[in-house]
Amino acid sequence: MPANPRFRRFVRIGPVQVATYYDGRGREKHTAACSAPRCGFSADYDSRTAAELAARTHRCRIR
């Protein structure tokens, strides 16, 4: 059973939160996740720049 990642370096860009963590193999990963209700957007990236770009360009498709 994998351990829960410990997120650090949180940044909020609009409704999207960007954070950094280490995966199970010790590699640094970055995630972007939308906190809007019923949105469901989240993605992992290898670079912080890519995660922040995804956060800036994300548009919720909530209906």
ChimeraX attribute file (.defattr): number of C-alpha atoms within 10 A of each C-alpha:
attribute: neighborCount
match mode: 1-to-1
recipient: residues
	/A:1	3
	/A:2	6
	/A:3	7
	/A:4	9
	/A:5	11
	/A:6	10
	/A:7	14
	/A:8	12
	/A:9	9
	/A:10	12
	/A:11	14
	/A:12	16
	/A:13	17
	/A:14	13
	/A:15	15
	/A:16	24
	/A:17	18
	/A:18	24
	/A:19	20
	/A:20	23
	/A:21	17
	/A:22	14
	/A:23	15
	/A:24	11
	/A:25	6
	/A:26	8
	/A:27	9
	/A:28	14
	/A:29	17
	/A:30	23
	/A:31	24
	/A:32	27
	/A:33	21
	/A:34	22
	/A:35	15
	/A:36	13
	/A:37	9
	/A:38	11
	/A:39	14
	/A:40	13
	/A:41	16
	/A:42	16
	/A:43	14
	/A:44	16
	/A:45	16
	/A:46	13
	/A:47	13
	/A:48	18
	/A:49	11
	/A:50	15
	/A:51	24
	/A:52	22
	/A:53	12
	/A:54	20
	/A:55	25
	/A:56	14
	/A:57	10
	/A:58	17
	/A:59	14
	/A:60	15
	/A:61	9
	/A:62	9
	/A:63	5
